[in-house]
Amino acid sequence: MMTDTLKPRDGKDVESAVQGALAEGKSLEIAGHGSKRAIGRPAQTDLTLDLSALTGVTLYEPEELVLTARAGTPIAEIEALVASKGQQLAFEPMDYGALLGGWPGAGTVGGALAANLSGPRRIKAGAARDHFLGLTAVSGRGETFKSGGRVVKNVTGYDLCKLIAGSWGTLAAMTELTIKTLPGPETEATVAIVGLDDAAAAQAMIAAMGSSCDVSGAAHLPAAVAASLPLAHAAGGGRALTLLRLEGVAPSVAHRQAALVARVKPFGEVVTIAEASSVPLWQAVRDVLPFAASRAGAEAPLWRVSTAPTQGAALARMVTNATGASCLFDWAGGLIWISVPDARDDAAAPAVRRAVAACGGHATLIRAPAALRAAVEPFEPQDTVLAALTKRVKEGFDPKGVFNTGRMWAGV
């Protein structure tokens, strides 16, 4: 007899749960700890498939840079484990807890890969899918399948990991994942340019990224945004801050810092931020703390827009001129977080979509009341060709629409 929530203990239980749902014509919402449940269209499923009991690291070989864990394992637990061996998850997965009004550290490794998470280091190291080596999962047909393996170089068969990453649980229920780990930096430092407007900051970040300084993070905090972070406010004296992060062994960081300061000095006043302040400052950028639910409001609309770094300032200007929104720039201007100042009945979607159409890229409504997420397409609308391809992929993995149907796009 099925209940509202199914909580499998292992992969076999997951397979049985999916087969049971198929037999009864039920649909399943896939969840770990629910830290990203409020992203996307509201769930319209019959049952919740709770994978939070599938926990534990089953393989970790630091010398091979490989780790395997069950899907419900907290990502914070994995980060602590690899840090103890001097390693890191180089894709620097963000924590949505502050933005969505939840608890920090609640995200799971399965959720990180399903959402294809990344942080400021994406401009250098890529996103989660670029570190995703293998998986075991249950399809919407009720069949367990495997893809990839436990080695960094694996070219056998189709790379289903790339397809599953970013699918938000609409294609399969992952039960175990293998990811790549990398050595962590010995130290870090940040070079900050003070007082630039958005357009000048974009040019400074592009210049820094085009240098030989190996910048691992480039973000811009306009004055009002920087003022909400004590460390940023202290460094910039209440003015805008353009942040450029350097990581590595201490002598290299010191040498590259001197070179980077010389490179960006023509743009304006430059200050340096040592490791003790640099680390928490970049964590705040990663988790978009200036727009946390506790500051902006639990349901204040928040957009995540990805575009070409050269277009970031122009796109943000179009939206802010139309709506009075506030912006935070990451990925050298290629990622823009846009906080809409009021709970309008359209979450400023027309202005955001117009700007994206003009400048290129895609936008996701990360935070909004459920009614707005049902009325406004949270994910970037697809053209006819792409929508048809998405539908075929969905039907290939989940022909009966068991998993999270409609979460990303209506009817898919």
Secondary structure, 3 states (H helix, E strand, C coil): CCCCEECCCCHHHHHHHHHHHHHHCCCEEEECCCCCCCCCCCCCCCEEEECCCCCCEEEEEHHHCEEEEECCCEHHHHHHHHHCCCEECCCCCCCCCCCCCCCCCCCEHHHHHHCCCCCCCHHHHCCHHHHEEEEEEEECCCCEEEEECCCCCCCCCCCHHHHHCCCCCCCEEEEEEEEECEECCCEEEEEEEECCCHHHHHHHHHHHHCCCCCCCEEEEECHHHHCCCHHHHHHHCCCCEEEEEEEECHHHHHHHHHHHHHHHHHHCEEEEECHHHHHHHHHHHHCCHHHCHHHHCCCCCEEEEECCHHHHHHHHHHHHHHHCCEEEEEHHHCEEEEECCCCCCCCCHHHHHHHHHHHCCEEEEEECCHHHHHHCCCCCCCCHHHHHHHHHHHHHHCCCCCECCCCCCCCC
